[in-house]
């Protein structure tokens, strides 16, 4: 199961249900995909098919929605 946290522009932001415990979020679009760490601070973990401009857009969207992501993580995974 991979619940969607939110959609913005042509990106879907979601979690994988059975993955590592460190808070992070996955992003997918037709162009590619990425994984961002949320803690200890927001940073790119990896990406495929996305250019630097797209990654910067994603970083800014994640920064804007950081509280929503953290709250969704706690709701989905507990704690």
Secondary structure, 3 states (H helix, E strand, C coil): CCCEEEEECCEEEECCCCCCCCCEEEEECCCCEEEEECCCCCEEEEEECCCHHHHHHHHHHHHHCHHHHHHHHHHHHCC
